[in-house]
Amino acid sequence: MNDLYGLNKKKLGFGLMRLPKTAVGEIDEKRTAAMVDRFLSEGFTYFDTAYSYPGSEDIFRKTVSSRHDRNEYTIATKLPSGMLAEGKTPEELFQTQLERTGLEYFDFYLLHAISESNINIFNKSNAWEFGKRMKAEGKIRHLGFSFHDTPEMLDRILTEHPEAEFVQLQINYLDWTSPRVQSCGVYEIARKHNKPIIIMEPVKGGILSMLNENLTEPFRKLSDASPASYALRYVAGLDGILAILSGMSTEEQLEDNIKTFSPVIPLTEKEKDAIAKVKEAIEELQTIECTACKYCVPGCPKKIDIPSIFRMLNDEAVLSDKTKAKTDYANLIKDGTHGRASECIKCGKCEKTCPQKLPIRELLSKAEAKLI
């Protein structure tokens, strides 16, 4: 597996899920292209996209593959279980992905967000066999999967599918001991199987980068480094890491991440203690562990923007800004495009797709009282 590590000597990966947007909500191609160029100019190479990230594979073609030599970058994309469940074949989806990205092959190809709820979909569609065939044909360089479930399930999958060359896991200091996410547990299983690890959500959907001053006081006593840099250095200190994905939405985030990884400086004992204090303070606030992946949004019959509502609730708790949270909620629901939290009919579709296993229906039932 050592050849995988050679593909990405500088560990920062550019996640293409949360790109800058224009005033009308579309991905800003001009800004994204400039950020891509800056990222590559510093020697970083790894990009991450997926079939189910709206516009992401297309913007990769427009800003990366059509503008840079193929040997300048590596790219990962993912096979979605939802489209397979609707009757699409892996072959159809893969061909669409090649066309969207403008590529002839992918460096890394993943079965997307495997969990107990969708693993049978991948099995019934022969996704593993398809992946091995594409690798044999040279259309995939390396086959793996992203994962959201228990250490026990990960152990079973890696035992049953030795063809998986790497695994993508949600790991950050807040989730390290979380009984729901179990970052430490799944990390240890991946290490047990000697699989290189790609880390997703190192700043937990931005939560660990947007903490109020009361929470970040332990960091500020040590340096003026950003809260995000502490989160990234925390995961960078783990063994067996192939890439650390950061969904960079602004030029400022990009520059901060470049600084953090140029080079990565190991955490001192004082910095580890500071992270432990910040983690404890966040946990006391009982924030909602939503990473804004938006997997829950398309299937909601009431068109409730669940991630935005949870962000507002977290803003109220973590940022100590009740006024902003209430204003944002009023703006979200004012034109009827998005449903109110109170309109939830408790159908449960959202909870079936949530990688964080959140009790979304219960959380929504309490949300409106805090936001109006």
C-alpha distance (Angstrom), angle and dihedral (degrees) to the residues before:
residue distance angle dihedral
M1 . . .
N2 3.79 . .
D3 3.81 91.0 .
L4 3.82 89.6 67.8
Y5 3.78 91.7 60.2
G6 3.79 90.0 52.3
L7 3.80 90.0 60.7
N8 3.78 92.2 66.0
K9 3.79 112.9 29.7
K10 3.82 92.3 163.2
K11 3.78 104.3 58.5
L12 3.81 102.2 -148.7
G13 3.80 112.6 106.9
F14 3.81 125.2 -164.0
G15 3.81 108.4 -128.0
L16 3.80 110.7 -153.4
M17 3.81 97.7 -158.6
R18 3.81 100.3 90.1
L19 3.80 105.2 37.7
P20 3.82 125.7 161.9
K21 3.80 114.3 -80.3
T22 3.79 134.9 -146.9
A23 3.80 123.0 -123.5
V24 3.82 89.4 -89.7
G25 3.79 93.8 51.8
E26 3.79 100.5 -101.9
I27 3.81 124.0 130.2
D28 3.80 107.7 -87.7
E29 3.80 102.6 -123.8
K30 3.80 96.5 -172.2
R31 3.80 94.7 51.6
T32 3.80 92.4 42.0
A33 3.80 91.2 52.1
A34 3.80 91.2 51.3
M35 3.80 91.0 49.0
V36 3.80 91.3 48.5
D37 3.79 91.1 51.6
R38 3.78 91.5 49.0
F39 3.82 91.8 48.4
L40 3.81 92.5 51.3
S41 3.80 93.0 43.5
E42 3.82 89.3 63.7
G43 3.80 92.9 54.5
F44 3.80 98.4 -99.8
T45 3.80 114.8 136.9
Y46 3.81 113.7 170.4
F47 3.82 121.9 104.5
D48 3.80 126.0 178.8
T49 3.80 126.2 -159.7
A50 3.81 138.4 148.1
Y51 3.79 141.2 -151.8
S52 3.80 90.4 -113.7
Y53 3.82 98.3 50.4
P54 3.83 101.6 99.3
G55 3.81 110.6 -114.8
S56 3.80 92.9 -12.0
E57 3.80 100.8 116.0
D58 3.81 90.3 44.2
I59 3.81 93.2 50.8
F60 3.79 88.8 49.8
R61 3.82 88.4 59.2
K62 3.79 92.7 46.7
T63 3.80 96.9 46.3
V64 3.79 105.9 26.7
S65 3.82 119.8 16.1
S66 3.81 95.5 39.6
R67 3.80 92.9 46.0
H68 3.81 106.4 36.3
D69 3.79 136.1 52.4
R70 3.79 114.7 -99.3
N71 3.80 92.2 -119.0
E72 3.82 92.0 59.0
Y73 3.80 96.5 72.0
T74 3.79 147.3 24.6
I75 3.79 122.3 -139.1
A76 3.79 134.8 -158.2
T77 3.78 125.4 -166.4
K78 3.78 134.6 168.4
L79 3.80 143.7 -127.5
P80 3.85 110.7 -127.6
S81 3.80 121.4 -135.5
G82 3.81 92.4 -155.8
M83 3.79 94.3 64.7
L84 3.80 91.0 44.3
A85 3.80 88.7 53.8
E86 3.81 88.7 53.8
G87 3.80 91.3 57.4
K88 3.79 103.2 -92.6
T89 3.80 115.9 137.5
P90 3.80 124.5 -130.2
E91 3.81 87.8 -117.1
E92 3.81 92.8 56.4
L93 3.79 93.9 47.0
F94 3.79 93.2 45.4
Q95 3.80 92.8 51.8
T96 3.80 90.0 50.3
Q97 3.81 89.4 51.5
L98 3.81 92.3 51.7
E99 3.80 89.6 51.3
R100 3.79 94.3 45.6
T101 3.80 93.9 49.7
G102 3.82 95.8 38.3
L103 3.79 91.2 -128.5
E104 3.80 138.2 131.7
Y105 3.81 94.8 -151.3
F106 3.81 142.1 6.9
D107 3.78 123.6 -127.2
F108 3.80 92.1 -148.8
Y109 3.80 126.1 20.4
L110 3.80 121.8 -173.7
L111 3.76 137.8 -168.6
H112 3.79 96.7 -127.9
A113 3.81 125.0 -114.4
I114 3.79 99.7 -25.9
S115 3.80 114.5 -158.3
E116 3.78 138.5 149.2
S117 3.81 89.3 -87.1
N118 3.82 96.7 59.6
I119 3.79 109.4 21.7
N120 3.80 92.0 98.1
I121 3.81 89.4 56.5
F122 3.80 90.3 58.4
N123 3.79 91.3 44.6
K124 3.81 95.0 49.2
S125 3.80 92.0 48.6
N126 3.83 91.0 50.9
A127 3.79 89.4 -123.2
W128 3.79 93.6 158.3
E129 3.80 92.3 52.9
F130 3.80 90.1 45.8
G131 3.78 90.7 53.1
K132 3.79 92.3 50.7
R133 3.80 90.5 49.2
M134 3.80 92.7 50.4
K135 3.78 89.5 49.9
A136 3.81 91.2 51.0
E137 3.82 88.6 51.3
G138 3.81 91.9 50.5
K139 3.80 94.9 -114.4
I140 3.81 91.0 113.8
R141 3.77 122.8 39.5
H142 3.81 97.0 -169.8
L143 3.81 131.5 13.6
G144 3.80 124.8 -150.5
F145 3.79 143.0 126.7
S146 3.79 143.3 -121.9
F147 3.77 116.2 -123.7
H148 3.81 141.3 -154.8
D149 3.79 112.2 174.9
T150 3.79 144.7 68.4
P151 3.81 129.3 -35.8
E152 3.80 88.6 -118.7
M153 3.78 92.2 57.3
L154 3.80 92.1 46.1
D155 3.79 89.8 51.9
R156 3.80 89.9 52.4
I157 3.81 94.4 49.1
L158 3.80 94.5 47.7
T159 3.80 89.8 48.5
E160 3.81 93.1 49.3
H161 3.82 95.0 41.6
P162 3.80 111.6 41.8
E163 3.81 86.6 162.2
A164 3.83 87.4 77.6
E165 3.80 102.4 101.1
F166 3.81 97.6 -172.6
V167 3.79 141.4 4.0
Q168 3.80 132.3 -140.3
L169 3.81 114.0 -141.0
Q170 3.80 137.8 -179.8
I171 3.80 105.1 -116.9
N172 3.78 130.1 163.3
Y173 3.78 135.9 134.6
L174 3.81 93.5 -98.5
D175 3.82 93.4 52.6
W176 3.81 95.6 40.1
T177 3.82 92.2 97.7
S178 3.82 97.9 19.3
P179 3.83 110.4 133.3
R180 3.79 88.7 -147.6
V181 3.82 101.3 48.7
Q182 3.83 98.9 24.0
S183 3.80 95.4 -162.5
C184 3.79 93.4 171.3
G185 3.79 92.8 49.8
V186 3.81 96.8 50.3
Y187 3.80 90.9 42.9
E188 3.79 90.7 55.7
I189 3.80 91.6 49.2
A190 3.80 91.4 52.4
R191 3.80 89.6 50.2
K192 3.80 90.4 48.2
H193 3.82 88.8 57.7
N194 3.82 91.6 42.6
K195 3.81 92.7 -122.6
P196 3.81 120.5 155.3
I197 3.80 110.8 -117.4
I198 3.78 130.7 -136.6
I199 3.78 110.2 -160.2
M200 3.80 120.7 -141.4
E201 3.80 127.3 -173.8
P202 3.83 95.7 19.7
V203 3.82 88.5 161.9
K204 3.82 92.7 34.2
G205 3.77 99.4 -114.7
G206 3.79 91.3 -42.8
I207 3.80 96.2 -53.8
L208 3.81 92.9 116.3
S209 3.80 91.7 49.8
M210 3.82 97.5 51.4
L211 3.80 103.7 54.0
N212 3.78 121.8 143.8
E213 3.79 120.9 -112.2
N214 3.78 93.9 -101.9
L215 3.79 90.4 60.1
T216 3.80 96.2 43.8
E217 3.80 96.7 48.7
P218 3.86 91.7 106.7
F219 3.83 88.7 57.2
R220 3.78 94.9 45.2
K221 3.78 91.4 53.3
L222 3.80 87.8 62.8
S223 3.82 104.7 38.2
D224 3.78 146.1 -32.6
A225 3.82 92.1 -100.3
S226 3.80 115.8 132.8
P227 3.83 121.8 -100.0
A228 3.81 87.7 -119.0
S229 3.80 91.6 58.5
Y230 3.80 91.0 57.1
A231 3.82 90.4 51.7
L232 3.80 92.3 49.0
R233 3.78 94.1 46.6
Y234 3.81 89.3 49.6
V235 3.81 92.8 61.1
A236 3.82 93.1 35.8
G237 3.79 87.6 63.8
L238 3.81 92.4 63.9
D239 3.79 121.7 99.3
G240 3.79 124.0 -114.3
I241 3.81 97.4 29.2
L242 3.80 117.6 154.1
A243 3.81 98.2 177.1
I244 3.80 140.7 -9.6
L245 3.79 112.5 -144.2
S246 3.77 121.4 -144.1
G247 3.80 120.3 -175.5
M248 3.78 97.4 -142.2
S249 3.81 114.2 -162.8
T250 3.81 100.3 169.2
E251 3.77 140.3 36.7
E252 3.80 89.2 -117.1
Q253 3.80 91.7 57.7
L254 3.79 90.2 48.6
E255 3.80 93.2 51.4
D256 3.79 92.1 46.6
N257 3.81 90.9 51.0
I258 3.79 92.8 47.1
K259 3.78 89.1 52.1
T260 3.81 91.3 49.2
F261 3.81 92.5 52.4
S262 3.82 98.0 42.1
P263 2.95 81.2 105.0
V264 3.80 118.6 -22.8
I265 3.79 109.6 -123.1
P266 3.84 114.5 -149.9
L267 3.79 115.7 -115.1
T268 3.77 117.1 -100.1
E269 3.80 120.9 -133.8
K270 3.82 89.3 -104.9
E271 3.82 90.1 53.5
K272 3.80 91.4 48.7
D273 3.80 88.9 52.3
A274 3.81 90.1 49.8
I275 3.81 91.1 52.3
A276 3.81 89.9 50.6
K277 3.82 90.2 53.0
V278 3.81 93.1 47.9
K279 3.80 90.8 47.5
E280 3.79 91.3 52.3
A281 3.79 91.9 48.9
I282 3.82 92.5 50.6
E283 3.79 92.1 48.9
E284 3.80 90.6 52.9
L285 3.81 89.0 58.8
Q286 3.82 91.2 58.6
T287 3.77 95.2 -136.2
I288 3.79 121.4 -172.6
E289 3.81 109.1 -103.1
C290 3.81 94.7 -135.8
T291 3.81 116.5 144.1
A292 3.83 95.3 -168.5
C293 3.81 93.5 -119.1
K294 3.85 86.5 146.4
Y295 3.80 94.3 -144.7
C296 3.82 87.0 133.8
V297 3.81 96.6 55.7
P298 3.85 107.0 73.5
G299 3.81 95.2 55.9
C300 3.80 98.2 47.7
P301 3.84 108.5 115.5
K302 3.81 90.8 -156.5
K303 3.82 94.5 47.5
I304 3.78 92.5 -123.8
D305 3.80 112.1 173.3
I306 3.79 92.7 -136.5
P307 3.84 98.5 176.2
S308 3.81 92.1 51.2
I309 3.79 91.9 50.3
F310 3.80 91.5 49.4
R311 3.81 90.0 47.9
M312 3.79 88.9 54.6
L313 3.79 91.4 50.5
N314 3.79 89.5 49.8
D315 3.80 89.9 47.8
E316 3.77 88.2 56.2
A317 3.81 91.8 51.3
V318 3.80 105.8 31.6
L319 3.78 99.9 31.1
S320 3.81 94.5 36.1
D321 3.81 89.1 -135.0
K322 3.80 110.2 131.6
T323 3.80 94.1 162.2
K324 3.79 93.7 56.0
A325 3.80 92.0 47.1
K326 3.80 92.5 52.2
T327 3.81 93.1 45.3
D328 3.79 91.6 49.5
Y329 3.80 91.3 50.0
A330 3.81 92.8 49.5
N331 3.80 89.9 51.4
L332 3.82 91.8 47.2
I333 3.80 95.4 56.5
K334 3.81 102.5 28.9
D335 3.82 99.2 96.4
G336 3.80 96.9 39.7
T337 3.81 94.6 -116.7
H338 3.80 89.9 118.3
G339 3.79 125.3 39.4
R340 3.76 123.9 -118.2
A341 3.81 118.8 -106.6
S342 3.81 88.3 -115.6
E343 3.82 90.8 59.5
C344 3.80 92.3 69.8
I345 3.85 108.6 127.5
K346 3.82 91.7 -162.7
C347 3.79 94.4 -122.0
G348 3.80 90.7 150.0
K349 3.82 98.1 -136.4
C350 3.79 90.3 125.1
E351 3.78 94.1 54.3
K352 3.81 92.0 52.7
T353 3.82 90.8 59.7
C354 3.82 99.5 38.4
P355 3.83 111.2 112.8
Q356 3.81 89.7 -161.7
K357 3.83 92.6 56.1
L358 3.80 90.1 -130.0
P359 3.83 121.4 176.1
I360 3.79 88.9 -121.6
R361 3.80 97.2 169.9
E362 3.79 92.2 53.4
L363 3.80 92.5 46.0
L364 3.81 92.9 49.3
S365 3.79 91.4 50.4
K366 3.81 88.9 62.6
A367 3.80 98.2 36.6
E368 3.77 104.1 82.1
A369 3.80 94.6 54.7
K370 3.80 88.4 60.5
L371 3.80 96.3 43.7
I372 3.79 105.7 46.1
